[in-house]
Amino acid sequence: MGAVYFYHLTDSPLEDALPQILDRARAQGWRVLVRGRRPALLDRLDKVLWNGPEDSFRAHGLAGSQDADQPILLGADIPSDGFDCVISVDGADLTPAEIASAQRACIMFDGHDGDALQHARGQWKSLTGAAVAAQYWAQDDGRWIKKAEAG
């Protein structure tokens, strides 16, 4: 069974941290699904990815625009079939089956948002309770530090 990696954002916003995770996933040759819940956030992430530095172009698209051709697809309620890496943002759900079938599954959440923190704790409890291996990473002075591991 696969593992899920929780990324607790405290030093940088999602708009800064997500591109780093995407770059690592794409360096592995993985096709990536970024699953969110709010279209406004997905639109904002789309703009961030398009407006990055020229030397860090990240080919991607929003769901509904040639989905099968996108190396990085941003959307809500998109099945994870055909993706090697699934990244949950904005509290989007990941199932144990999706995690098991992915090369990498990630949950990124804002550590300064009490509701997001509480939701991520519930996801950790639910997924580890379903025997999904999990790692919890937190930012510390710009570095990722592993704080916990289950399974």
C-alpha positions as CSV (number, residue, x, y, z in Angstrom):
1,M,0.0,0.0,0.0
2,G,1.2,3.5,-0.8
3,A,1.9,6.3,1.6
4,V,0.6,9.8,2.0
5,Y,2.8,12.8,2.8
6,F,1.3,15.7,4.8
7,Y,3.0,19.1,4.2
8,H,2.2,21.6,7.0
9,L,2.9,25.0,5.5
10,T,4.1,27.6,8.1
11,D,7.0,29.4,6.4
12,S,5.5,29.9,2.9
13,P,2.1,30.0,1.3
14,L,0.8,27.3,-0.9
15,E,1.6,29.4,-4.0
16,D,5.3,29.2,-3.1
17,A,5.4,25.6,-1.8
18,L,3.3,23.8,-4.4
19,P,5.6,24.6,-7.4
20,Q,8.5,23.1,-5.4
21,I,6.6,19.8,-4.9
22,L,5.5,19.9,-8.5
23,D,9.0,20.3,-9.7
24,R,10.1,17.2,-7.7
25,A,7.3,15.1,-9.0
26,R,7.9,16.1,-12.6
27,A,11.6,15.4,-12.2
28,Q,10.5,11.8,-11.5
29,G,8.6,11.9,-14.8
30,W,5.3,11.7,-12.9
31,R,2.0,13.0,-14.2
32,V,0.4,15.1,-11.4
33,L,-3.2,15.8,-10.3
34,V,-3.6,18.8,-8.0
35,R,-7.0,18.4,-6.5
36,G,-8.7,21.3,-4.7
37,R,-12.2,22.2,-3.7
38,R,-12.6,25.8,-4.7
39,P,-12.4,27.0,-8.3
40,A,-11.1,30.4,-7.2
41,L,-8.0,28.8,-5.5
42,L,-7.4,26.5,-8.5
43,D,-7.6,29.6,-10.8
44,R,-5.1,31.4,-8.6
45,L,-2.7,28.4,-8.7
46,D,-3.1,28.2,-12.4
47,K,-2.0,31.8,-12.7
48,V,0.9,31.3,-10.3
49,L,2.2,28.3,-12.4
50,W,1.9,30.3,-15.7
51,N,3.5,33.4,-14.2
52,G,6.6,31.7,-12.7
53,P,10.1,32.5,-13.9
54,E,10.8,31.6,-17.6
55,D,13.4,28.9,-16.6
56,S,10.8,27.1,-14.5
57,F,8.0,26.7,-17.0
58,R,5.5,24.1,-15.7
59,A,3.2,22.8,-18.5
60,H,-0.2,22.4,-16.9
61,G,-3.9,23.0,-17.3
62,L,-7.2,23.4,-15.5
63,A,-9.6,20.5,-15.7
64,G,-11.9,20.8,-18.8
65,S,-9.1,21.7,-21.2
66,Q,-7.5,18.7,-22.9
67,D,-7.2,16.9,-19.6
68,A,-5.6,13.8,-20.9
69,D,-2.7,15.8,-22.4
70,Q,-1.8,17.7,-19.3
71,P,1.3,16.7,-17.4
72,I,-0.1,18.7,-14.4
73,L,-3.8,19.0,-14.1
74,L,-5.6,21.2,-11.6
75,G,-9.2,20.4,-10.7
76,A,-11.9,19.4,-8.3
77,D,-13.6,16.0,-8.3
78,I,-11.1,14.6,-10.8
79,P,-10.5,10.8,-10.6
80,S,-6.8,10.0,-9.9
81,D,-6.7,7.3,-12.6
82,G,-3.8,7.9,-14.9
83,F,-1.9,10.1,-12.5
84,D,1.3,9.1,-10.7
85,C,1.1,11.8,-8.1
86,V,-2.0,13.2,-6.5
87,I,-1.7,16.4,-4.4
88,S,-4.6,17.5,-2.2
89,V,-4.9,21.2,-1.5
90,D,-7.7,23.2,0.2
91,G,-8.9,20.2,2.2
92,A,-9.7,18.0,-0.9
93,D,-10.2,14.4,0.0
94,L,-7.9,11.5,-0.9
95,T,-9.0,7.9,-0.5
96,P,-6.9,5.0,0.7
97,A,-7.3,3.4,-2.8
98,E,-6.0,6.5,-4.5
99,I,-3.0,6.6,-2.2
100,A,-2.3,2.9,-2.8
101,S,-2.3,3.3,-6.6
102,A,-0.2,6.5,-6.7
103,Q,3.6,6.8,-6.8
104,R,3.2,9.7,-4.4
105,A,0.2,11.2,-2.6
106,C,0.4,14.5,-0.8
107,I,-1.8,16.7,1.4
108,M,-0.7,20.3,1.7
109,F,-2.3,22.6,4.3
110,D,-2.0,26.0,5.7
111,G,-0.7,25.8,9.3
112,H,-1.9,29.3,10.0
113,D,-5.6,28.4,9.2
114,G,-7.2,26.7,12.2
115,D,-9.9,25.1,10.1
116,A,-7.3,23.7,7.6
117,L,-5.2,22.4,10.5
118,Q,-8.2,20.7,12.1
119,H,-9.2,19.2,8.7
120,A,-5.7,17.8,8.1
121,R,-5.7,16.2,11.6
122,G,-9.0,14.5,10.7
123,Q,-7.5,13.3,7.4
124,W,-4.4,11.9,9.2
125,K,-6.6,10.1,11.7
126,S,-8.9,8.7,9.1
127,L,-6.2,7.6,6.7
128,T,-3.9,6.1,9.3
129,G,-6.9,4.4,10.8
130,A,-7.4,2.8,7.4
131,A,-3.9,1.4,7.6
132,V,-2.4,4.0,5.2
133,A,1.2,4.7,5.9
134,A,1.7,8.5,6.5
135,Q,4.5,11.0,7.0
136,Y,4.0,14.4,8.5
137,W,6.4,17.1,7.3
138,A,6.6,20.7,8.6
139,Q,8.4,23.7,7.4
140,D,11.2,25.0,9.7
141,D,13.3,28.0,8.5
142,G,12.6,27.2,4.8
143,R,13.4,23.5,5.2
144,W,11.1,20.5,5.4
145,I,11.5,18.5,8.6
146,K,9.8,15.1,9.2
147,K,7.9,15.4,12.4
148,A,5.9,12.1,12.5
149,E,5.4,8.8,10.8
150,A,2.7,6.2,11.0
151,G,2.3,2.7,9.6
